[in-house]
Amino acid sequence: MAIQVSGMLLEGCVLSLLANEDTYGYALTQRLKAELSVSESTLYPVMRRLQVEGCLTVYDIPHNGRNRRYYKITEKGADKLRECASQWESFKNCLDNILPTERSRDA
């Protein structure tokens, strides 16, 4: 995807994945990288910012002699996710009214 994803949208993507299950950092970044053109160096600061804001908590679990840092969404994070989803829906509707799609060309 050539469209750059940043800011609130990235936060919403992180929170959305964590709403399903707690995930360790590397797995989370790999999942997002598989879907979006985004680097780990972009995602870890987003995750840190969400943690500082109280939207995520972290805990470590030993794995093969090292600790894996897991991220868990908080209630504040769930609230932020709902806000991100609402903002995305509004933005998407605006774009749908402007940009042509296969569906609008066929109509």
C-alpha positions in Angstrom: 0.0 0.0 0.0 1.5 3.3 -1.0 -0.7 5.5 1.2 1.2 6.5 4.4 -0.5 5.5 7.7 0.4 7.5 10.8 -0.9 9.1 13.9 -4.3 8.2 15.2 -4.8 5.5 12.6 -1.7 3.6 13.7 -2.7 3.9 17.3 -6.1 2.5 16.4 -4.6 -0.4 14.5 -2.3 -1.3 17.5 -5.2 -1.1 19.9 -7.5 -3.1 17.6 -5.1 -6.0 17.5 -4.6 -5.9 21.2 -8.4 -5.8 21.8 -8.4 -9.4 20.6 -5.5 -10.7 22.7 -2.4 -9.7 24.5 0.6 -9.8 22.2 4.3 -9.5 22.5 5.9 -6.6 20.7 7.7 -8.4 17.9 4.6 -10.4 16.9 2.5 -7.2 17.0 4.9 -5.3 14.8 5.1 -8.2 12.3 1.3 -8.5 12.1 1.0 -4.8 11.3 4.0 -4.8 8.9 2.3 -7.7 7.0 -0.8 -5.5 6.4 0.6 -1.9 6.2 3.7 -0.2 4.9 5.1 0.6 8.3 8.4 -0.1 10.0 9.2 -1.4 13.4 11.0 1.8 14.2 7.7 3.6 13.6 5.6 1.2 15.6 7.5 0.9 18.9 7.3 4.6 19.6 3.5 4.4 19.0 3.3 1.5 21.5 5.4 3.4 24.0 3.2 6.5 23.6 0.1 4.4 24.2 1.7 3.0 27.3 2.6 6.4 28.7 -1.0 7.6 28.0 -2.3 4.6 30.0 -3.9 2.9 27.0 -1.6 -0.1 27.3 0.0 -2.0 30.1 3.0 -4.2 29.7 4.3 -7.4 31.3 7.1 -9.8 30.7 7.0 -13.5 30.2 10.1 -15.6 30.0 10.7 -17.4 26.7 13.8 -19.4 25.7 15.9 -17.7 28.4 14.8 -14.2 27.5 11.8 -12.1 28.4 9.1 -11.3 25.9 7.3 -8.0 26.6 3.6 -8.4 26.2 1.2 -5.5 25.6 -2.4 -5.5 27.0 -5.1 -2.9 26.2 -6.6 -1.1 29.2 -10.1 0.3 29.6 -8.7 3.7 28.6 -7.2 2.1 25.5 -10.6 0.5 24.7 -12.1 4.0 24.9 -9.4 5.4 22.6 -10.0 2.5 20.2 -13.7 3.4 20.0 -12.8 7.0 19.3 -10.3 6.0 16.6 -12.9 3.7 15.0 -15.4 6.6 15.0 -12.9 9.0 13.5 -11.9 6.4 10.9 -15.5 5.8 9.9 -16.1 9.5 9.5 -12.9 10.0 7.4 -13.7 6.9 5.3 -17.2 8.1 4.5 -15.7 11.5 3.4 -13.3 9.7 1.1 -16.0 7.4 -0.2 -17.9 10.5 -1.3 -14.9 11.9 -3.1 -12.8 9.0 -4.5 -14.2 6.8 -7.2 -14.5 3.1 -6.5 -15.4 0.1 -8.6 -18.8 0.1 -7.1 -19.5 3.8 -7.9 -18.2 3.3 -11.5 -20.5 0.4 -12.0 -23.6 2.2 -10.8 
